[in-house]
């Protein structure tokens, strides 16, 4: 399963927060913000910090997406 953080960035827009403000308030590095923007792996610890800061649930900030397998017969 792949993860997308589009919901997080929509939530930030709805709340009038810049991503850099979230980074500062939640106490994680700019590297984590870059990983979120690229839909890359982010630790559960970072997800927890975001949820506590935004007072939201995990499913408010991310979605799981199925990964399509490539045809192995090619």
KEKE-3310 file (N, C-alpha, C; in steps of 0.2 Angstrom, whole numbers, plus 5000, padded with zeros to 4 digits):
npx = (5004:5002:5005:4996:4997:4988:4977:4981:4987:4977:4969:4977:4976:4963:4963:4970:4984:5002:5013:5026:5023:5016:5027:5035:5026:5023:5035:5044:5057:5062:5064:5055:5044:5046:5046:5033:5027:5031:5024:5031:5038:5034:5038:5028:5029:5031:5018:5010:5014:5009:4995:4992:4995:4987:4975:4968:4962:4971:4966:4961:4972:4979:4978:4977:4983:4981:4994:4999:5003:5017:5016:5023:5026:5032)
npy = (4994:5011:5028:5043:5060:5071:5075:5080:5092:5099:5101:5109:5121:5123:5127:5138:5138:5138:5126:5127:5132:5122:5113:5120:5121:5108:5102:5095:5091:5100:5091:5081:5087:5089:5075:5072:5080:5073:5062:5051:5039:5042:5042:5035:5042:5055:5057:5056:5067:5077:5075:5077:5091:5097:5092:5081:5066:5051:5047:5059:5065:5057:5045:5028:5020:5008:4998:4996:4981:4977:4969:4953:4945:4951)
npz = (5000:4996:5002:5003:5006:5003:5009:5021:5017:5011:5023:5030:5022:5023:5037:5036:5038:5035:5028:5033:5046:5052:5053:5062:5074:5076:5078:5070:5057:5042:5033:5035:5031:5017:5014:5016:5006:4995:4996:5003:5014:5031:5048:5061:5073:5069:5062:5073:5080:5071:5071:5084:5085:5076:5081:5076:5067:5061:5049:5044:5038:5030:5016:5011:4997:4985:4978:4961:4954:4943:4927:4928:4917:4906)
capx = (5000:5006:5001:4996:4996:4985:4972:4985:4988:4970:4967:4981:4973:4956:4964:4974:4991:5007:5016:5031:5020:5015:5033:5037:5022:5023:5042:5048:5061:5060:5065:5049:5039:5048:5044:5026:5025:5032:5021:5036:5037:5035:5037:5022:5030:5029:5011:5007:5015:5005:4988:4991:4996:4981:4969:4964:4964:4976:4963:4960:4978:4982:4975:4981:4981:4984:5000:4998:5009:5018:5015:5030:5027:5034)
capy = (5000:5018:5033:5050:5065:5076:5077:5085:5099:5102:5103:5115:5126:5125:5130:5144:5136:5136:5120:5128:5134:5115:5110:5123:5119:5100:5101:5091:5094:5102:5085:5077:5091:5087:5068:5072:5083:5068:5055:5046:5036:5046:5038:5035:5047:5061:5057:5057:5075:5081:5074:5081:5098:5099:5090:5077:5059:5049:5047:5066:5068:5053:5040:5023:5018:5001:4999:4992:4977:4977:4962:4950:4941:4955)
capz = (5000:4996:5006:5000:5012:5000:5014:5026:5014:5011:5030:5031:5018:5027:5043:5035:5040:5030:5030:5038:5052:5055:5055:5069:5079:5078:5081:5066:5053:5036:5029:5036:5027:5010:5013:5016:5000:4990:4998:5005:5021:5037:5054:5065:5078:5065:5061:5079:5081:5067:5073:5091:5084:5072:5084:5071:5067:5056:5043:5042:5035:5025:5013:5009:4990:4983:4973:4956:4952:4936:4924:4928:4911:4901)
cpx = (5004:5001:5001:4994:4992:4980:4975:4985:4982:4968:4971:4978:4967:4957:4968:4981:4996:5010:5022:5029:5019:5022:5036:5033:5022:5030:5045:5052:5058:5060:5059:5044:5040:5045:5036:5023:5026:5029:5025:5034:5039:5034:5030:5023:5028:5022:5008:5008:5010:4998:4987:4991:4989:4974:4965:4966:4968:4972:4960:4966:4981:4977:4979:4978:4984:4989:4999:5004:5010:5018:5022:5031:5030:5042)
cpy = (5006:5022:5039:5055:5071:5079:5082:5092:5103:5105:5109:5122:5128:5129:5137:5144:5135:5130:5121:5130:5127:5112:5113:5121:5112:5098:5095:5094:5096:5096:5081:5081:5089:5080:5068:5075:5078:5062:5050:5044:5041:5042:5040:5041:5054:5062:5059:5065:5079:5081:5078:5088:5100:5096:5086:5070:5057:5050:5054:5069:5063:5048:5034:5021:5012:5002:4994:4988:4977:4970:4959:4946:4945:4955)
cpz = (5000:5000:5003:5006:5009:5005:5019:5023:5013:5018:5032:5028:5021:5033:5042:5038:5035:5032:5034:5045:5056:5057:5062:5074:5081:5080:5077:5061:5046:5031:5029:5031:5019:5009:5012:5009:4994:4991:4999:5012:5026:5043:5058:5070:5075:5064:5067:5081:5077:5069:5080:5090:5081:5075:5079:5072:5061:5049:5040:5038:5030:5022:5011:5002:4988:4977:4968:4954:4945:4934:4924:4922:4905:4901)
residu = (UNK:UNK:UNK:UNK:UNK:UNK:UNK:UNK:UNK:UNK:UNK:UNK:UNK:UNK:UNK:UNK:UNK:UNK:UNK:UNK:UNK:UNK:UNK:UNK:UNK:UNK:UNK:UNK:UNK:UNK:UNK:UNK:UNK:UNK:UNK:UNK:UNK:UNK:UNK:UNK:UNK:UNK:UNK:UNK:UNK:UNK:UNK:UNK:UNK:UNK:UNK:UNK:UNK:UNK:UNK:UNK:UNK:UNK:UNK:UNK:UNK:UNK:UNK:UNK:UNK:UNK:UNK:UNK:UNK:UNK:UNK:UNK:UNK:UNK)
# end
